Amino acid sequence: MIKKVKIEDLRPGMFIERFDCKWTQHPFIFNHKKITSFKTIDRLNNWGVTHVFINTDQGLNASESPPPKPELHLKLTQQTSPEQMRVAKEIHHIPLHHEIARAKRIREKANQAAHEIMRDVQCGKKIKTEEAYNVITEMDNSICHSKDALLLLMRVRSKDEYTFEHSVGVCALLLAFCRSLGLDDETTRLIGLGGLLHDVGKMAIPMDILNKPAALNNDEFEKVKHHVIYCREILANTHNIPHTAALIASQHHERFDGSGYPYGLVGDEISNGGQMAAIVDVFDALTSDRCYRQGIDQVEVLKKIYEWGETHFNQELSQRFIKCIGIYPVGTVVQLESGFIGVVAESTDHLLQPVVRIIHDTIRDRPVSQRDIDLSRPESSGGDRIVGYESVRRWRINPYKILGIT
Ligand SMILES: [Fe+2]
């Protein structure tokens, strides 16, 4: 039997048949779910879900359920207390173009900071943690104003600057990820610092290997893998590196199923910051152009991350990351039901209904004068919707140019 129940009456053992809200308004990928622990109920609470529909043929009925736990417990990270979680900062949705100029300045500062950090490491100097922390605070503030502006700018890369720009990209993605999880200022910035420093160990790898314009052979790959050990040593010898940030740097290549390196840690042996960094590091690396290959479309990489949620990554976190970035991230080329091709120009509160800048009419097979359609607003979209994403290469366009940021 299907029954509508209040969130406070939910118990482990019940089976959620569907939610009493849209897919984008709850934290799970699927609309049905067996509740295995109070953690699931905590998450629903945090998302403001008030009711769900349970199927009593597939799970417990309200009358069969064990008594409620006296206090719902929210455990997100080994290093993050529930108190920290409660002081979450809202991400505002100010229009992207209002934030883009400031975000550009912050990106320059962040790239410069990454260069200085790497140079200091190479010269055996102390890392200026305070300066790094100041830049991270500015990045975090920008993301809290408009997540899209800084993340979009981070997509525009120079192949020669990969190590520096990757560090800043991972930092920005981690900040956005933290905010989407509702983490507080201090935790967010510590995790961001871990992101900015996560690859400092690469400065101990010979440059000809690091910048090799081709895929690495096994021997070279083994050498590159050693950067995590170097990273751990460098940060251990830097007095003012917080433990949370150091853990991220030393664990970002560990995998949830134990298949990672350097220690083959399994599951919760990896800090949650380390688990988050693993997802973000892969996303940034695979979507970036390298001197020996082109980056993969963001949507394709998100699909991979979803699949790897079964093995390499913490499944909950990989799904939450996808929700943070969006099903159709800004810069993605999409096809609309009306036949228009466009570039996702801005996210909205609705994951599947972003703002799209249309550029081409496939029915008449001709370019159109560009205009933005907000798919989340019927008066703007006229009921149009995304039916699929398109390869950037197929349309031979530069989405960032279309969005006016290059
Ligand atoms: Fe790395």
Boltz pocket constraint, residues with backbone or C-beta under 6 A from the ligand:
constraints:
  - pocket:
      binder: B
      contacts: [[A, 198], [A, 199], [A, 227], [A, 252], [A, 253]]
      max_distance: 6.0
